[in-house]
Amino acid sequence: MHIIPTHKIADNISHLLEAGFDIEIQEEKHKFLILFEGEKIADIRLPLPYPRLSTPIKEYFENLPVEIPNYIIYIIQAGSCAMAYVEEENILEHKVFKTYMVRKKQGKSQIKHLKSKGKSKAGSRLRLANTINFLEQINERLQMYEEDYFIEKIIYSCPKNMISLFYESKTPPPFQKDDERLIKIPKDIQQPSYEELLKINKQMLQTEIIFYSDQQL
C-alpha cells in the first residue's frame, strides 16, 4: 500500500480516461478501481471525510472542496468507546467511555452471551444494564456534537451485534441508519482510546493506493 497526495490522482484522472483506462466506483467503500482491458491495475481509497464518490469521476474531482469537511468520529467495541469532533483535520474535542460489558472467563460481551445463554444471573443483568447505559452516554455525546457544531460527515466503527441496540436506545443517536453522512471505517480498530483516535484520524485523511500490476499511475 502506498500513501499519495490526493491531488496526484485528481491531476491524472483525465489522462487515465483518455488513455483507455476504466474506472469502477465502489461508493460504499469510498474507493475506486483503475482497470485496463478488464485487468485491475490499482485500488484507490480517498480520504473518508471527502464527499461520497459519484459519476462522472472527472467532474467529481473537479468539484472537490478545498478544505476537508467537519466531521465526528466514533469507534466502539464491547465496553469501550472513543469519539471526537474534528475541524480542519484537527481533533478539537474528544471523550473516552468505558464500562463493564465482558464476562471475565469467556471474554464474551454481554450481547453475545444473551443470544446464546439468555439472562438470569445478577452479573448478566448488571452487564446488560451497563451496556444500555453505555450506549445512552455515547448517544448523548453525539447529540451534543450535532447541536453544537455543523457536522458534514459521521465516521464510525461499531460491532454488528451492537448496531440495533445503538439505534434503539432510549437516547437515540441524532441520525438514522441511512444518513448519507455515515461512513464506516474500513480498518481493524484496536482498543478505543485517544491514541487510537489520533492514529485512525491520521490514516483516514490519507489517500491510499494498492497496485495490482507493475504499471504505476
C-alpha positions in Angstrom: 0.0 0.0 0.0 1.2 3.5 -0.9 0.2 6.9 0.6 -0.1 9.6 -2.1 -1.2 13.2 -2.3 -4.9 13.3 -3.4 -4.2 15.9 -6.0 -1.8 13.5 -7.8 -4.8 11.2 -8.5 -7.0 14.2 -9.4 -4.5 15.6 -11.8 -4.2 12.2 -13.7 -7.9 11.3 -14.0 -8.3 12.9 -17.4 -5.1 11.3 -18.6 -6.2 7.9 -17.5 -9.6 8.1 -19.2 -8.0 9.4 -22.4 -5.5 6.5 -22.4 -8.3 3.9 -22.3 -8.3 3.1 -18.6 -11.7 2.3 -17.0 -12.7 3.5 -13.5 -15.1 1.4 -11.4 -16.6 3.2 -8.4 -17.2 1.4 -5.1 -19.2 4.1 -3.3 -19.9 2.2 0.0 -16.1 1.6 0.4 -15.2 5.1 -0.6 -12.8 3.9 -3.2 -12.5 3.2 -6.9 -10.6 0.8 -9.1 -8.5 1.6 -12.1 -8.8 -1.1 -14.8 -7.2 -1.6 -18.2 -8.7 -4.1 -20.7 -10.5 -5.7 -17.7 -7.4 -6.1 -15.6 -7.3 -4.5 -12.2 -4.4 -2.0 -12.1 -4.9 -0.2 -8.8 -7.3 0.2 -5.9 -7.6 3.7 -4.6 -9.3 4.8 -1.3 -9.9 8.5 -0.9 -9.9 10.3 2.5 -13.0 9.2 4.3 -14.3 12.8 5.1 -14.4 13.6 1.3 -17.8 13.7 -0.4 -19.2 10.3 -1.5 -17.8 9.1 -4.8 -20.0 9.8 -7.7 -20.0 9.8 -11.5 -18.8 11.2 -13.7 -15.5 10.8 -11.9 -13.8 13.6 -13.7 -16.4 16.1 -12.5 -16.2 14.6 -9.0 -12.5 15.6 -8.7 -13.0 19.0 -10.3 -15.6 19.8 -7.6 -13.9 18.6 -4.5 -13.9 21.1 -1.6 -10.7 22.9 -0.9 -11.0 22.1 2.8 -11.8 18.8 4.5 -15.4 18.9 5.8 -16.0 19.0 9.6 -16.8 15.5 11.0 -17.3 13.4 14.1 -15.6 10.1 14.6 -16.6 7.3 17.0 -15.1 3.9 17.5 -17.0 1.4 19.6 -16.0 -2.0 21.0 -17.5 -4.1 23.8 -17.2 -1.8 26.9 -15.1 0.9 25.2 -15.8 3.9 23.0 -13.6 6.8 21.9 -15.2 9.7 20.0 -14.2 13.2 18.8 -15.2 16.2 16.8 -12.8 17.1 14.1 -12.4 20.5 12.4 -9.8 21.4 9.8 -8.3 17.9 10.2 -7.7 18.5 14.0 -9.4 16.9 16.9 -10.9 19.8 18.9 -12.8 17.8 21.4 -12.9 14.1 22.5 -14.3 11.7 25.0 -13.5 8.1 26.0 -16.1 5.9 27.6 -15.6 2.6 29.4 -18.0 0.2 31.1 -18.3 -3.4 32.3 -19.7 -5.5 29.5 -17.4 -8.6 29.2 -17.7 -11.9 31.0 -14.2 -12.4 32.6 -13.8 -16.1 32.0 -15.2 -16.4 28.5 -14.1 -12.9 27.3 -17.5 -12.6 25.6 -19.5 -9.4 25.5 -22.9 -9.5 27.3 -24.8 -9.0 24.0 -23.2 -12.2 22.5 -23.8 -14.1 25.8 -27.5 -13.2 25.9 -28.0 -14.6 22.4 -26.7 -18.0 23.4 -27.5 -18.3 27.1 -30.2 -15.8 28.0 -30.2 -13.5 31.0 -30.7 -15.0 34.5 -27.8 -14.2 36.9 -27.3 -10.9 38.6 -24.0 -10.4 36.8 -25.7 -10.8 33.5 -28.3 -8.2 34.4 -25.7 -5.8 35.6 -23.7 -6.1 32.4 -26.8 -5.6 30.2 -27.8 -2.5 32.2 -24.2 -1.2 31.8 -24.4 -1.8 28.1 -27.7 0.2 27.8 -26.3 3.0 29.9 -23.0 2.9 27.9 -24.8 3.4 24.6 -27.0 6.1 26.0 -23.9 8.1 27.1 -22.5 7.7 23.6 -25.7 9.0 22.0 -25.9 11.9 24.4 -22.5 13.0 23.4 -23.3 12.6 19.7 -26.4 14.7 20.2 -24.3 17.4 21.8 -21.9 17.4 18.8 -24.9 17.6 16.5 -26.3 20.6 18.4 -23.0 22.5 18.9 -21.3 22.0 15.5 -22.0 21.8 11.8 -21.4 18.1 11.1 -20.8 17.2 7.5 -19.6 13.6 8.0 -20.0 10.9 10.6 -17.2 8.4 10.5 -17.6 5.3 12.7 -16.7 1.7 13.7 -19.2 -0.3 15.6 -19.7 -4.1 16.0 -22.6 -5.5 14.1 -24.1 -7.0 17.2 -24.4 -3.6 18.9 -26.0 -1.7 15.9 -29.6 -2.4 16.8 -29.2 -1.5 20.5 -27.3 1.6 19.4 -30.3 2.9 17.4 -33.0 1.6 19.7 -31.5 3.3 22.8 -33.8 5.5 24.9 -31.4 8.2 24.0 -31.1 7.6 20.2 -28.3 9.0 18.1 -29.1 12.2 16.2 -29.1 10.4 12.9 -30.7 7.3 11.2 -29.0 4.2 9.8 -29.4 5.5 6.3 -28.0 9.0 7.0 -25.8 9.9 3.9 -23.2 11.4 6.2 -22.3 8.0 7.6 -19.1 6.3 6.5 -17.8 3.1 8.1 -14.1 2.9 8.8 -12.7 0.1 6.6 -9.9 -0.8 9.0 -9.4 -3.0 12.1 -9.7 -1.0 15.3 -7.6 -1.5 18.4 -8.9 -0.8 21.9 -10.7 2.6 21.6 -8.6 5.3 23.2 -7.5 8.8 22.5 -4.2 7.5 21.0 -6.3 5.2 18.7 -8.4 8.1 17.6 -5.3 10.1 16.7 -4.0 7.2 14.6 -7.3 6.5 12.8 -7.9 10.1 12.2 -4.5 10.5 10.5 -4.9 7.3 8.4 -8.3 8.2 7.1 -7.2 11.6 5.9 -4.8 10.0 3.5 -5.3 8.7 0.0 -4.2 5.0 -0.1 -3.4 3.2 -3.3 -2.7 -0.5 -3.9 -1.1 -1.6 -7.2 -2.0 -4.9 -8.7 0.4 -4.8 -11.6 3.8 -3.5 -12.4 2.3 -0.5 -14.2 2.2 2.6 -12.0 -0.2 5.5 -12.4 
